[in-house]
Amino acid sequence: MTIFGVALLALCTILGNLLGEALGQALGVKANVGGVGIAMLLLIAARIGLARRGLLDGGVLSGVGFWGALYIPIVVAMSASQNVVAAASGGMIVVVAAAITVALCFAAVALFGRLGDRGETMDEIEAAERARAAVDTHP
């Protein structure tokens, strides 16, 4: 059954790449636009669909999980390196745009951290679970 998970991942990858190429052509860009992201969305949708129908057994789940865990970092790293090489030929404006983007992301994370409620830490959650377990085991 693990092979079915791998086959599902391969199918999503092929469809994602084809749709990314078609999107690139529709936008007038000579590149794959979002093929990796489309493939991941298709894999997530397929996984949810199979789970709802009760067809997602352990083998399929382990195949999708294992190869999905390898697929994401490798393909994203490959596409990111291609984007960097292509962008570097664009000149100094690319470096300025990247620096501004990184600064805005850091600022957004800091803002969200200040605006959000202080959640429980894992240590607090585990301590509460241990306390509940101690109460449950001792009458």
Residue frames as qw, qx, qy, qz and C-alpha x, y, z in Angstrom:
[[0.000, 0.883, 0.469, 0.000, 0.00, 0.00, 0.00],
 [0.352, -0.670, 0.088, 0.648, 2.95, 2.34, 0.48],
 [0.357, 0.060, 0.586, 0.725, 3.41, 2.33, -3.28],
 [0.067, 0.752, 0.599, 0.266, -0.05, 3.90, -3.68],
 [0.281, -0.874, -0.139, 0.371, 1.08, 6.82, -1.53],
 [0.396, -0.382, 0.434, 0.713, 4.15, 7.26, -3.70],
 [0.259, 0.388, 0.700, 0.540, 2.00, 7.04, -6.83],
 [0.062, -0.886, -0.458, 0.032, -0.35, 9.69, -5.43],
 [0.332, -0.750, 0.123, 0.558, 2.60, 11.98, -4.74],
 [0.379, -0.091, 0.607, 0.693, 3.97, 11.41, -8.26],
 [0.167, 0.635, 0.675, 0.338, 0.59, 12.14, -9.82],
 [0.158, -0.924, -0.261, 0.228, 0.24, 15.37, -7.85],
 [0.400, -0.546, 0.327, 0.660, 3.77, 16.38, -8.85],
 [0.330, 0.186, 0.677, 0.631, 3.11, 15.79, -12.54],
 [0.037, 0.791, 0.578, 0.197, -0.23, 17.61, -12.47],
 [0.297, -0.851, -0.108, 0.419, 1.27, 20.49, -10.47],
 [0.387, -0.349, 0.446, 0.727, 4.10, 20.92, -12.95],
 [0.233, 0.415, 0.697, 0.537, 1.75, 20.78, -15.92],
 [0.091, -0.883, -0.461, -0.021, -0.57, 23.34, -14.35],
 [0.387, -0.724, 0.076, 0.566, 2.40, 25.53, -13.39],
 [0.358, -0.063, 0.565, 0.741, 3.69, 25.47, -16.96],
 [0.100, 0.634, 0.660, 0.391, 0.21, 26.27, -18.31],
 [0.233, -0.894, -0.294, 0.244, -0.15, 29.13, -15.85],
 [0.414, -0.499, 0.283, 0.707, 3.26, 30.46, -16.90],
 [0.266, 0.214, 0.646, 0.682, 2.26, 30.38, -20.55],
 [0.043, -0.791, -0.591, -0.153, -1.08, 32.05, -19.80],
 [0.299, -0.876, -0.100, 0.365, 0.75, 34.84, -17.98],
 [0.528, 0.826, -0.137, 0.143, 3.33, 35.20, -20.76],
 [0.341, -0.751, 0.563, -0.040, 6.20, 33.97, -18.59],
 [0.736, 0.374, -0.560, -0.071, 8.65, 31.39, -19.90],
 [0.069, 0.314, -0.829, 0.457, 8.73, 29.53, -16.59],
 [0.459, -0.397, -0.794, -0.028, 6.80, 27.20, -14.34],
 [0.192, -0.444, 0.194, -0.853, 4.67, 29.46, -12.14],
 [0.565, -0.309, 0.417, -0.642, 3.77, 27.81, -8.86],
 [0.736, 0.125, -0.617, -0.250, 4.05, 24.18, -9.95],
 [0.344, 0.088, -0.817, 0.455, 5.47, 23.05, -6.63],
 [0.269, 0.018, 0.463, -0.844, 2.81, 24.88, -4.66],
 [0.712, 0.096, -0.235, -0.655, 0.05, 23.54, -6.88],
 [0.629, 0.116, -0.769, -0.002, 1.41, 20.00, -6.43],
 [0.123, 0.027, -0.760, 0.637, 1.39, 20.38, -2.65],
 [0.482, 0.072, 0.218, -0.845, -2.17, 21.73, -2.69],
 [0.742, 0.124, -0.485, -0.446, -3.25, 18.82, -4.87],
 [0.468, 0.095, -0.838, 0.264, -1.58, 16.37, -2.48],
 [0.138, 0.017, 0.602, -0.786, -3.33, 17.93, 0.50],
 [0.633, 0.122, -0.042, -0.763, -6.68, 17.87, -1.30],
 [0.692, 0.141, -0.672, -0.222, -6.17, 14.25, -2.36],
 [0.262, 0.078, -0.832, 0.483, -5.23, 13.24, 1.17],
 [0.347, 0.075, 0.430, -0.830, -8.31, 14.91, 2.63],
 [0.695, 0.168, -0.294, -0.634, -10.55, 13.39, -0.06],
 [0.599, 0.119, -0.792, -0.001, -9.20, 9.89, 0.55],
 [0.067, 0.028, -0.760, 0.646, -9.56, 10.29, 4.32],
 [0.505, 0.091, 0.198, -0.835, -13.19, 11.38, 3.99],
 [0.781, 0.168, -0.396, -0.454, -13.97, 8.34, 1.84],
 [0.819, -0.401, 0.382, -0.152, -12.19, 6.01, 4.26],
 [0.895, 0.419, -0.086, 0.127, -9.60, 5.01, 1.65],
 [0.190, 0.780, -0.480, 0.353, -6.57, 6.40, 3.45],
 [0.924, -0.345, -0.154, 0.054, -5.10, 3.39, 5.20],
 [0.592, -0.712, 0.235, 0.294, -1.77, 3.16, 6.98],
 [0.710, 0.029, 0.435, 0.553, 0.27, 2.19, 3.92],
 [0.321, 0.741, 0.328, 0.490, -0.98, 5.03, 1.73],
 [0.298, -0.951, -0.038, -0.070, -0.60, 7.47, 4.60],
 [0.672, -0.548, 0.295, 0.401, 2.96, 6.37, 5.33],
 [0.634, 0.274, 0.423, 0.586, 3.92, 6.53, 1.64],
 [0.132, 0.863, 0.245, 0.422, 2.51, 10.01, 1.21],
 [0.468, -0.882, 0.035, 0.048, 3.94, 11.18, 4.51],
 [0.748, -0.338, 0.308, 0.481, 7.43, 9.82, 3.93],
 [0.530, 0.309, 0.407, 0.677, 7.88, 11.01, 0.37],
 [0.015, -0.909, -0.284, -0.305, 6.00, 14.22, 1.06],
 [0.534, -0.805, 0.073, 0.248, 8.44, 14.99, 3.86],
 [0.626, -0.199, 0.411, 0.632, 11.36, 14.48, 1.48],
 [0.395, 0.590, 0.510, 0.485, 9.69, 16.12, -1.50],
 [0.083, -0.967, -0.241, -0.016, 8.89, 19.47, 0.06],
 [0.386, -0.804, 0.225, 0.392, 12.38, 20.57, 1.19],
 [0.580, -0.097, 0.573, 0.571, 14.21, 19.16, -1.82],
 [0.343, 0.604, 0.556, 0.457, 11.96, 20.61, -4.51],
 [0.115, -0.975, -0.186, 0.044, 11.52, 23.93, -2.75],
 [0.487, -0.644, 0.323, 0.493, 15.31, 24.22, -2.39],
 [0.522, 0.142, 0.603, 0.586, 15.76, 23.39, -6.07],
 [0.194, 0.793, 0.467, 0.342, 13.19, 25.93, -7.21],
 [0.295, -0.927, -0.049, 0.227, 14.55, 28.55, -4.80],
 [0.536, -0.405, 0.414, 0.614, 18.07, 28.16, -6.20],
 [0.400, 0.429, 0.586, 0.560, 16.72, 28.61, -9.72],
 [0.031, -0.930, -0.350, -0.110, 14.87, 31.74, -8.66],
 [0.440, -0.779, 0.135, 0.426, 18.01, 33.17, -7.06],
 [0.524, -0.088, 0.525, 0.665, 20.09, 32.55, -10.18],
 [0.237, 0.640, 0.557, 0.473, 17.43, 34.12, -12.39],
 [0.205, -0.944, -0.257, 0.038, 16.93, 37.04, -10.02],
 [0.557, -0.557, 0.181, 0.589, 20.64, 37.77, -9.64],
 [0.431, 0.206, 0.489, 0.729, 20.81, 38.60, -13.33],
 [0.008, 0.844, 0.496, 0.203, 18.16, 41.28, -12.70],
 [0.271, 0.583, -0.166, 0.747, 20.63, 43.65, -11.04],
 [0.140, 0.112, -0.584, 0.792, 20.65, 45.63, -7.81],
 [0.523, -0.234, -0.049, -0.818, 16.88, 46.20, -7.69],
 [0.795, -0.157, -0.567, -0.147, 16.46, 42.50, -6.88],
 [0.491, -0.013, -0.620, 0.612, 18.70, 42.81, -3.82],
 [0.156, -0.142, 0.239, -0.948, 16.81, 45.89, -2.63],
 [0.691, -0.195, -0.304, -0.626, 13.44, 44.17, -3.14],
 [0.746, -0.115, -0.643, 0.128, 14.64, 41.08, -1.24],
 [0.288, 0.047, -0.540, 0.789, 15.96, 43.17, 1.67],
 [0.380, -0.170, 0.065, -0.907, 12.69, 45.09, 1.92],
 [0.767, -0.169, -0.476, -0.394, 10.69, 41.86, 1.82],
 [0.632, -0.080, -0.665, 0.389, 12.75, 40.28, 4.60],
 [0.060, 0.088, -0.399, 0.911, 12.47, 43.42, 6.74],
 [0.557, -0.185, -0.133, -0.799, 8.69, 43.50, 6.26],
 [0.778, -0.155, -0.596, -0.123, 8.41, 39.82, 7.21],
 [0.443, -0.028, -0.622, 0.645, 10.43, 40.37, 10.39],
 [0.183, -0.117, 0.206, -0.954, 8.26, 43.37, 11.26],
 [0.684, -0.191, -0.363, -0.603, 5.06, 41.38, 10.63],
 [0.699, -0.142, -0.677, 0.181, 6.23, 38.54, 12.89],
 [0.234, -0.003, -0.508, 0.829, 7.09, 41.01, 15.66],
 [0.385, -0.143, -0.022, -0.912, 3.73, 42.77, 15.27],
 [0.752, -0.193, -0.503, -0.379, 1.76, 39.52, 15.34],
 [0.579, -0.069, -0.684, 0.439, 3.73, 38.38, 18.38],
 [0.029, 0.012, -0.402, 0.915, 2.79, 41.52, 20.27],
 [0.514, -0.099, -0.156, -0.838, -0.85, 41.53, 19.16],
 [0.692, -0.110, -0.679, -0.219, -1.52, 37.86, 19.83],
 [0.730, -0.600, 0.109, -0.308, -2.52, 36.34, 23.12],
 [0.033, -0.560, 0.814, -0.149, 0.17, 34.67, 25.13],
 [0.873, -0.017, -0.377, -0.309, -0.44, 30.98, 24.55],
 [0.818, -0.490, 0.299, -0.039, 0.62, 28.10, 26.70],
 [0.161, 0.648, -0.732, -0.136, 4.11, 26.77, 26.25],
 [0.764, 0.085, -0.623, -0.141, 4.73, 23.06, 25.70],
 [0.265, 0.141, -0.770, 0.563, 6.17, 22.84, 29.22],
 [0.391, -0.032, 0.380, -0.838, 2.93, 24.25, 30.68],
 [0.780, 0.092, -0.296, -0.544, 0.79, 21.91, 28.57],
 [0.649, 0.141, -0.739, 0.113, 2.85, 18.84, 29.56],
 [0.039, 0.124, -0.694, 0.709, 2.77, 19.83, 33.24],
 [0.591, 0.003, 0.164, -0.790, -1.04, 20.16, 33.09],
 [0.803, 0.127, -0.488, -0.319, -1.31, 16.75, 31.40],
 [0.442, 0.154, -0.797, 0.382, 0.90, 15.15, 34.06],
 [0.231, -0.082, 0.530, -0.812, -1.23, 16.74, 36.78],
 [0.744, 0.060, -0.094, -0.659, -4.42, 15.43, 35.15],
 [0.729, 0.167, -0.661, -0.056, -2.88, 11.97, 34.78],
 [0.194, 0.162, -0.767, 0.590, -1.84, 11.98, 38.45],
 [0.476, -0.018, 0.340, -0.811, -5.39, 12.90, 39.51],
 [0.793, 0.142, -0.321, -0.498, -6.89, 10.23, 37.24],
 [0.640, 0.181, -0.737, 0.119, -4.65, 7.44, 38.55],
 [0.176, -0.015, -0.738, 0.652, -5.13, 8.28, 42.25],
 [0.293, -0.604, -0.651, -0.356, -8.73, 8.01, 43.48]]
